Amino acid sequence: MLSKKLRWKLLMTALGWAVALVIAFPVCWLVLTSFKSETEAISRIPHLFFHATLESYIVVQERTTYFHFAWNSVVVAIGSTILALAAAIPCSYAMAFMPTKRTRDTLLWMLSTKMMPSVGVLVPIYLIYRETDLLDTRTGLLLINALLNLPIVVWMLYTFFKEVPREVLEAARMDGASPLRELYDLLLPLAMPGIVSTSLLAIILAWNEAFWSLTLTAAKAAPLTAFIASFSSPEGLFYSKLSAASTMAIAPIVILGWLSQKQLVRGLTFGAVK
Amino acid sequence: MSRRETLSRSALKLPAIVSLFIWSVIPLLMTLWFSFRRYNLMEPDRTGFDGFGNYRYLLSDPSLAMAIGNTVLLVASVLVITVGLGTLLAVLYDQVFFGRGIARVLVLAPFFIMPTVSALIWKNMMMHPDYGFIAFLMRSVGLKPIDWFAVAPLTSIIIIVSWQWLPFAVLTLLTSVQSLDSERKEAARMDGAGPVAIFRYILLPHLGRAISATVMIETIFLLGIFAEIYVTTSGGPGFASTNLSFLIYRYALLEYDVGGASVAGLVAIVLANILAFFLMRSFARNLDL
């Protein structure tokens, strides 16, 4: 006879795993399909057992310009994150350590800019980009992503900076350190874990951003989101090749996401949930 | 605080504040300006003021009402599904069981998948009437598979988007469940409270903060759902799965009607602001800044 406690644990194990597998199933299926041959991939009766082959990955590398789009994604995601950090670090530092009566309003105002729907301003941005030759350039997409993520980056850094003891910084100021020295020599090393997770989140958001990628870029500067979307009808690329390209597009970001999941909660809820 | 310090404080904040200010004000003013003008990228000669012409045209276009309805329905359904299911799953994944860490990681996966890829997975591998896994399941129990995107386009989009956002709700709510003081639960149990009573009177009130944060963040992102529609139904059939984002895209980049798109853009901004007003108020109360 099993003890009541163990029975409960077994029941929870079964339930927890069943739910997890159902939710993750579409992703697992995508990855499985990418290792199938084309005939197995497009069968009406799903093949759970098959001869795994890397053929699709090889074909994707040879025949498409996957790496051109992947490079665009890398440049835009990392570039926009660096740009957003450059503006956000001094701002969050000032708000966290030299707060004024208006700091709270400023923070809420910044968040409210996130509420502005992207589509509402699609037309002007499109026209400005057309006039300034920024359409279909990596620079253009990088700028947009930096601005889109700036409020979230400021908030995240603000919540992390708030946790650094003020006394440490005040002691340095007493010794005559300027605010900039204080920032670079003391705060940045102390808050490094927070800055890293903020960067990871900004990279994930920019990597997955789809609206502006689809509307502002074409062949030249399109990142992976737009590249994958171009296969919305499967004729262009067959199932297993499409799956291989998709798997390569999501793998790095899923791994980054898993690494930063704990901080992600705090970041995305702006410190309301810890 | 000395004058020098005040100056350096402002200088530090300036880049972020100025760029966000420009980003939020200039496009908005331009949208407003274009909304009163005759402006079609295909007909560069027809320009000039049109008064409320665009407004009259758009507000009498039944597709706008449909797009607003679809937007509201999409956001509301996904919120109810993700927060409702998310609360139950948060309680489930708070239990101690074998391999809990890996199970949690699996649950989170959909959140990190780019929207275009998740739309393609669902379109080709899950909901496809011939090759989709759901069709296979339906056939194997003797049912006739349905063509999801033709028969129930908006429902299909709601399913896909809920799948993507459920992990986020689980993650935030689980974090909140875990921060609940176990002594309070213990004390309630000692007083004879059953699991349902503990859930209702201790856990749910504790989750209030996390739920309001989840609702706010999800609303911000759900109002702008675009790629899922773009890849799967292109807003169709007809306007059955067109939301405001997709309607504006249709006006602006498929029909090149800048004036009409600008009016629709303003409608989207007004709608978002009404929602934002209520959300921000309840959210700000839940923050200790």
Interface residues (C-beta under 8 A of the other chain):
Chain A: W8 K9 L10 M12 T13 L15 G16 W17 V19 A20 L21 I23 A24 F25 P26 V27 W29 L30 T33 I42 S43 R44 I45 P46 A86 A87 A88 P90 C91 Y93 A94 M95 M98 T100 T103 R104 T106 L107 L108 M110 L111 S112 T113 K114 M115 M116 P117 S118 V119 G120 V121 L122 V123 P124 I125 Y126 L127 I128 L147 L150 P151 V154 S178 P179 L180 I204 W207 N208 A210 F211 L214 T215 L224 T225 A226 I228 A229 F231 S232 P234 Y239 L242 S243 S246 A249 I250 I253 V254 L256 G257 W258 Q261 K262 L264 V265 R266 L268 T269 F270 G271 A272 V273 K274
Chain B: M1 E5 S8 R9 S10 L12 K13 P15 A16 I17 S19 L20 W23 S24 I26 P27 L28 M30 T31 F34 L89 L92 Y93 Q95 V96 F97 F98 G99 R100 I102 A103 R104 V105 L106 V107 L108 A109 P110 F111 F112 I113 M114 P115 T116 V117 S118 A119 L120 I121 W122 K123 N124 M125 M126 D130 Y131 F133 A135 F136 R139 W163 L166 P167 F168 L171 T172 T175 S176 S179 R209 A210 S212 A213 T214 I217 I220 L223 G224 F226 A227 Y230 V231 T232 L244 S245 I248 Y249 A252 L253 V258 A261 S262 A264 G265 L266 A268 I269 A272 N273 L275 A276 L279 M280 F283 A284 N286 L287 L289
